[in-house]
């Protein structure tokens, strides 16, 4: 009897340890949609669209899509908890599917990189990024990161308004190239070749 009851609540069939979890960071809602802080959302959307992922579903305190890239199953997630609590959504998705931290890649804005710069990194410092801090607190440190350069306003007192402002018109082409390049070469990332992914996207951005 007890074994039968346990089977009703057994979530082992949900375990997909080979699934990749790709997280785009940003803030939910139309007010923030064009902000520099939301470039993680933009890139995740571009990847999903380019690879014909189905429409978003509300799940894990976020918006999710899933599909196959390079033969690998990828779950894309945009937390809707607002940036400072992004880790709650990531932890929920990881727990449900039993996804290891090594299979998690986070796409986020990076003040310390010039606009158009695109770098891969695993673990390390978070440079005051509250979304990364939340994920580190909830999930651990050694997740993979795609650092999407947005540049720095020049003074720390200007950072808050800068990241929560929309990309300037002069930056739209670079922003779009980042999104399109990441989508075009996502198969390299899915296959575990982050360096080649970085190289190809960088070449695409440079034209």
N, C-alpha and C positions, 0 to 999 in steps of 0.2 A: 504493500500500500504506500509506504513512504517513498519507495523508489519511483512509483508511478507519479506521485505528487511532485517529486523533484523534477521529473521529466517535463512537466508542464512549464516549469520555470527555467529550464536549462537553456542557456543562450549560446551554447557551444556552436550551434549551427550558424550563428552570426559571426563567428570568428573567421576573419580573413586576414591572416598575418602577412600575406603577400600583397595586399592592397596598398596602394600609395595614397597618402593624404596630402593634398596640396591646398594650402591655406592662403587666401588673399586677405590682407589687413586693410581696414578702412572703417568708416562710420556709416551706419545705415541712414537712408532717407535722402530725398531729393536735395535737401539743403546742402549736403556734403558731397554729392555725387561727383562734382568736378574738381574737388579739392586735391591738392598735391598729396595730402595724407591718404588719399583713396586710390593711389595708383596700384596698390596690391589688388584691390577689387577689380580695377580696369583690366589688369593683365589676366587675372583668373577668368574673367568674362570672355576675353579674347580667345584664350585657349579653349574654353568650352565650346564657344561658337565655331571655331575653326575645325574642331574635331567632332562636331555634330552631337554634342552632349544634349540630352533632353532638357526640358524646361526645369527651372529651379523648384525645389521642394523645401518647405520649412521644416527643419530638423536639426537637432543638436544645438539649439540656440543660434541657429544660423540659416543660411540659404545654401542648399546642396545640389550638386549635379554629379553624375558619374558616367564614365564611359571608358573606352579602351584607347590607349595611346601606346604605340610601339609594342603591342601585345600585352601590355600591363593594364590592370584595372586601376583606374584613378578616381578617387572621390575628391571633388573640389568643394571647398567650404569657404563661405564668407560669413564670419561671425556677425551677428546682429546685436551683440551685447554692448556696443560701442567699444572703441579701441582699448580702453583701460581694463576691460574684462574679457578680452579675446581668449584668454586661456581656458575659460569655462567651456566655450564651444569646442575648442580643440580637444580638451580632455574628454568631453562627452563622446565625440566621434571616435577617438582612440579606444575608449573603454568599450563602446558598443561592438566594434569590429575587431577588437584585440590587435590594433595596429601598433607595432613597435615604434619607438621614437625615431629610429634610424630611417623609417619610411615616411617621415613627416618633412615636408618642405614648406617654408613660409615665405611668401612674396611680400616685401614691405618697402616703404619709402626710406631713403637713406640721405640724411642731411650732409654727411661727410663725403659724398660723391657728387661730382658735378652733374648737371642734367645730361642725360644720355649715357652716363656710365652705368655699367651693368656687371655686377660681381657676385660670385658664389662664395659662400662661407658656411662652415659648420661650427656651431657653438660660439664661444668667445663673448666679448663684451657687447652690450646692447646700446651703448651711447645715449642713454636716457630715453630710449623708445619704450613708451608705456605698453604698447601691444606686445612687444617682445618680452618685456618684464613679466607680464601676466602669464604668457605661455611658459616661460621659464619657471615661474612659481608653481603652476599647476601641473606641468608635464615633465619638466627636466630641462637641462641646458643644451644637450648635444643634438638639436634638430638642425636640419639643413636650412639655409637661408639664401634667398635670391634678393640681393640688395639693389634697389632701383633708385639711381641717383636723381635727386631733385634739387641739389645745391643748397647752400646755406645763405640766409639773409644777411649775414655779416656780424650780427650781434645777438647774443642769447636772449635778450629781451624781446626781440622781434620774431623768435622762432614760432611761438604759439600762433600768432596771426598769419605768419607765412605759410605754415603747413595746412592751416584751415582756410586758405585762400585758393581760388581756382588757378589752374595753370594759365599763365599769360598767353596771349595769342601767338607770340613768337616761339613759345615752347610746344605748341600743339603738334607740330611735325615730329619733334623728337619723342614726345609722349606716344604718339601713334606708332612710330617706328619701334619703340620698346615693346608695345603690346603686340604688334604684328610679328616682330622677330621672335618673341617668346612663343607665340602660337605656332609659327612655322617650324621651329626647331625643338618643340617640346618632346619629341620622340627621344632625343638624346638624353634629356633629363630623366625621362621614364625608364630608360635603359641603364641608368646609373652613371652616365658619363657627363657629370656636371661641368668639367673643364671644356669639353667639346661644345656643350650647350652654351656656355659663356662665350666661347670664341666665335661661334656662328652668329649668335645674336649681336655681339659687338660689331662684327663685320657687316651685318645687315644694317645696323644703326648708322655706321659710317658711310654706307652706300657704296 
